[in-house]
Amino acid sequence: MAKILAAGTVAPDFKLRVTADQWLSLSDLKGRPVILAFYPSDWSPLCGDQMVLYNEVLSDFRELGAELLGISVDGVWSHQAFAKDRHLHFPLLSDFHPKGAVARSYGAYREDEGVCERALFVIDGNGVIFWSYLSPIGVTPGADGILEALEALSNQSKQDGQAEGSSHAA
Amino acid sequence: MARLKVPVTPHDHIRGPADAAVTLIEYGDYECPHCGAGDEMVRELQKHFPGRLRSVFRHFPLYEVHPNAEAAAQGAEFAAAHGRFWEMHEGLYQNQERLGLPLLFELATDLGLPEAELRRVLDTGEYASKIRDETRGGVRSGVNGTPTFFIDEQRFDGPLTFDGFVDAIESRLNPKPPKPSLWSRWFGRRT
């Protein structure tokens, strides 16, 4: 099993295709928390699969100020059809060429199968990993861990803000 | 391991005896075919463990992919207000291929429930926030798709097969005694 990047590590930047002519960089989202959800492939036969579930929880993620990005090695056209079919309202990034390079940089690539692990990262507004989780094979992670991490991050930011405020006052 | 964050209360929809040794909680969606198959399995499991297993159903409609799921959940809650939740629930799953408003009204009529009230419930979304709250509680407990089952407080991550559940429920009913620690075995030999 892969060893994924741990909390406290600077999140490797990347630039991946979202559609045939649009790219997205992690650094584009600097200043707000980002959820990276690596998953093995589009078109899981389950109707309530991981990306469908996160799509349902999207408003809760956004209430906590976070952006969600799904990443797999599928190509942009697969992502486009999958997102349309499942009514997904967040970007799916294509780690297609060179295959799995971004997943590898996060330690989230399953070499023997050539797909991403089910690995989750919550990255803070400064681009540092705040929380990460690697799901055991065959078990889909829910959204509970992500929400708890985002809340902890939000509480920490508030406390830091207060500490900064009081030091200015002193 | 994900754990149920919202304890079972008498306000839940419960099938089976209140003092059953094991509780099987399902988060499900009326439009999800896997949930339909799952409901049949739950009833088989209750026959397999008579008096020892109760089941709880909580709503987890996937609003974006299943356009009829939320209305069906509202219909089930409407039936619950008249004490007929499980009849409506089973009727919805047994006729899942026809899921939609006509089926809801047909089932309500069969159960002798007031059509005008069902219409009002659907128009006003009377139970929408109750359903949303159940879904949110499920998300917090680690629901990871539909259906998601919990055996007592523990999410069931095994295969969703009859035998998989039987094994897990049996191990709850007859927990294996913990192995004595090395220390106690060594200490036991000396005394």
Interface residues (C-beta under 8 A of the other chain):
Chain A: L46 C47 G48 D49 Q50 V52 L53 N55 E56 V57 D60 R86 H87 L88 H89 G138 V139 T140 P141 G142 A143 D144 G145 L147
Chain B: A2 K5 D29 C32 P33 H34 F60 L62 Y63 E64 V65 H66 T135 R136 V139 R140 S141 G142 V143 N144 G145 T146 P147 T148 D157
